[in-house]
Amino acid sequence: MAHYPLHTSKWHPIGHRLFSQVERSLSGVILDSPQTALAAVERTRTQTGLTVKARILGGIYELGRKCSDTFHDIKDKFIRHDAVLGEWYYVVGANGFS
């Protein structure tokens, strides 16, 4: 998996091409509900044919939740972090690594 650093959408070519178009779709729209924002974002189109698919996540995520001790004990068996950019690049092996 590869994660781009925070606030660097320009590193992601698709996001970079769509961001200004999404912003234009939201221009002048009163965001009075999540559904209004979703509809405005989904109307986004580029001249080259890119479209946006979006959805509203229904879950409520608990903040500050910590990993279990069991996960900390076994995580290195299943997750390998890149030597240079380990915070952003890693490989997850479902069957573990030997």
C-alpha positions in Angstrom: 0.0 0.0 0.0 1.2 3.5 -0.7 -0.2 6.5 1.1 0.6 10.0 -0.1 1.7 12.5 2.6 -1.0 14.7 4.0 -1.8 17.9 2.0 0.0 16.6 -1.1 -2.8 15.8 -3.5 -0.6 17.0 -6.3 1.4 13.8 -5.9 -1.8 11.8 -6.8 -2.4 12.4 -10.5 -6.2 11.6 -10.5 -6.8 13.7 -7.4 -4.8 16.5 -8.8 -6.9 16.5 -12.0 -10.2 16.3 -10.2 -9.7 18.6 -7.2 -10.3 21.9 -9.1 -13.3 20.4 -10.8 -14.8 19.3 -7.5 -14.2 22.7 -6.1 -15.9 24.3 -9.1 -18.9 22.0 -8.6 -19.2 23.1 -5.0 -19.0 26.8 -5.9 -22.1 28.6 -4.8 -23.8 25.5 -3.4 -25.2 25.9 0.1 -24.0 22.8 1.9 -27.0 22.4 4.2 -26.8 18.6 4.4 -24.4 15.8 3.6 -26.7 14.7 0.7 -26.4 18.2 -0.8 -22.6 18.0 -0.8 -22.7 14.5 -2.2 -25.0 15.5 -5.1 -22.8 18.5 -5.9 -19.6 16.4 -5.9 -21.2 13.6 -8.0 -22.1 16.1 -10.7 -18.4 16.8 -11.3 -17.1 16.0 -14.8 -13.9 16.9 -16.6 -13.6 17.6 -20.3 -11.6 14.4 -20.7 -14.4 12.3 -19.2 -13.4 11.8 -15.6 -16.3 11.5 -13.2 -16.6 11.4 -9.5 -18.2 8.6 -7.5 -18.7 9.4 -3.9 -20.6 8.0 -0.9 -21.4 9.0 2.6 -20.0 6.7 5.2 -22.6 5.7 7.7 -20.3 4.6 10.5 -19.4 6.6 13.5 -15.7 6.3 14.2 -14.4 6.4 17.8 -11.6 8.8 18.3 -8.5 7.9 20.2 -9.1 4.1 19.9 -5.9 2.2 20.6 -4.7 -1.1 19.1 -4.9 -4.1 21.3 -1.9 -5.6 22.9 -2.3 -8.7 20.8 -2.1 -6.6 17.6 1.1 -5.0 18.9 2.6 -8.4 19.6 1.9 -9.8 16.1 1.9 -6.8 13.8 5.5 -7.2 12.6 4.6 -10.7 11.4 2.0 -9.3 9.0 3.1 -5.8 8.2 6.4 -4.8 6.6 7.2 -1.1 6.5 9.4 0.5 3.9 12.9 1.3 5.2 12.8 4.9 4.0 9.2 5.9 4.0 7.7 3.4 6.4 4.9 5.7 7.6 3.5 5.9 4.0 4.6 2.7 2.3 4.0 -0.8 3.7 3.0 -4.3 2.6 0.4 -6.3 4.4 0.7 -10.1 4.1 -2.5 -11.9 5.0 -0.6 -15.1 5.7 2.3 -13.4 7.4 6.0 -13.1 6.4 8.6 -15.7 7.2 
